[in-house]
Amino acid sequence: MKLDDCKDIKDRIKYLRDDLNLSRAAFGENIGVSGDVINNIERGRVEVKELLLKMICKIYNVDYFWLTEGIGDPYIDIPETVLDEIIAEYNLDETDKRLIEGYINLSPEIRNALKTYLSYAFFPKEKNNIGKPKEQGGFKTITVSEIEEIYNSVPNDPAELEALATNKKNAI
């Protein structure tokens, strides 16, 4: 079946199944129904329930409005990473993504510094956890000046990093 031939839901379901190269049984199994149910849907014998439409969309990454109304493209973009899934789920923008990626790539020391700072800002009533060992629900307290010291100690470019490594090597 061709995309242009999809006039209603039953046609769009058949298109998906054909496009995915799945039998009625395999297509149905993935969404929790039998191949006979898919056969009856494709032949227009039964009305497709809302729950089944949502399952098709979720399992096969199908655009709901395309499936129900024929509007847009059949498939939605598939997230490439867990981070992409989180961004989509929480409606985050590119800046949010860059901040999360930046945080993930920080050293453990700087992450601890940020956790301390943000804990004071976001959870002021839970300050008793700050300074406790991680096993007890807390983490090391670090001051703003320590954060600045860590930040300022990071080399600005590869040449500066090389010079720093050479100096440390010579000191040994």
N, C-alpha and C positions, 0 to 999 in steps of 0.2 A: 504494500500500500504506500502511496506517495503522500507526502505532507499536505500537498494541495487538495487531496481528496478527503481530508478530515473535516467532516461537516458537523459532527456531534461527538459526545463523549465516547460512545461505543467505538466510533472510528478512530478516535485519538488513542484509546487504549489498545486497539489492534495495531495501530501504527507503532506505538511504543514497544509492544511485544515483538513485532517484526524487526524494528530497528535494533533492539537488544538481542535479536536472534535467539529468543526463548520460546520454548513450547508453552502451550496454555498451562500445563501442569507446573512447569518450572516457574513461570511468571506468577501463578497463583500461590504456589508454595511459599515464595518469598514474602508475600503479603498476607499469608494466613488463610487462604481459601483454596479450594480445589480447582483443578483444570476445568471441571464441568461448570463451575461458577463463572469462570472467565469466558468459556464458550457461550453461556447464556447472556452474559453482558455484551459480548461482541455481536451477537445476533439480535440484540435489542429485546430480549425476552424478559429481562428483569431490570429494574431501576438500580443504578449504582448508589449505594449508601455513602453518606458523607465520610464516615470513618474509613471506608475502603479507598475513597478518593485521597484522603490525607495519607493513608499508608502508601499508596502508589507514589505520591509526591515525595514522601520521606525516603522510602527505600530506593527509588530510582532517580532521585534528584530532579524531579519534574516540577515545572512551574505550575502552581495551582491554577492560575488564571488561564494559562494555555489549556490545561486539561479540562477545565469546566466551561470556558468561554471561547477557546480558540484564539486567545489574544497573546501575542508575543511569541517567544521561542519555547520549544518543548522542554529544554533542559535548563536548569539553573547552573551557575558556575559551581564547581566542586571545590571546597576549600582544600588548599594544598597542605596545610599543616593544622595542628591543634590550635595554634594561635589564630589562624584564619577563622576557624570555627568559633572561637571565643569572641573575636571581633564582630562576626556576623550576629551571634546570639545576643550580644550586649550593645549592638549598634555603635561600635567604637569607630573613630575616624583614623586617618593616617598618622596624626600626631600621637594618639593613644598607642597605636601599634609601635611607632618608633620608641616611645617611652618604655613600653614593656620590653622590647628587644634590647634597648640600652640597659635596662635594669638587669635582665638575664645575663648580659655579658660583663657586668661589673664583677670585681673581685669580691670574695666573701666579706672582706673587711669593710668595703664601701657599702655593700648591701646591708650589713649590720648597722652601719651609721645611718643609712636612710631609714631602716626599720625603726631605729630609736627615734629619730626626728619625727617620722610620720606617726608613730605610736603616740607621742605626746600631742600631736595635732589632732588625730582622729579619735583616740581613745583616752582622753584625759583622766577618766575615772579608773583606768586600768594601769596607772603608773606603777603599781606595786609589782607588775610583771617585768618591768624594765630593770635590768641589772641582775635578774635571776638567770641561772643557767638555762640553756635551751630545753633541757630535759624537764625542767620544772615550769615550762610555759613562758619563759622569758628569754632575753638575750642581753648581751653585753651593752652597757651604757657607754655611749661615746659622745664627746662634746662637739660643739660646732667647730671649735678650734682644731680638734682632731680631724674632723671632716675636711676642713680647709687644708690641713697639713697633708693629708692623704691625697687630696685633689692636686695640690701644688707639687707633689712629688712625682706625679705622672709626667713622663717625658712628652714633649710636644711633637716630636718627629723621630724618625728612625735614627738620624745622626745623633740626636741628644740621648737616645736610648743606648746606642753603641758607646758613646762617651761615658755614660753612667756605668755601664757594665765593665768597661775597661778600667775605670777608676776603682771600682770595687775589687776587680781581679788583681790590680796592682797593690791594693791595700792588704791583700791576703798574703 
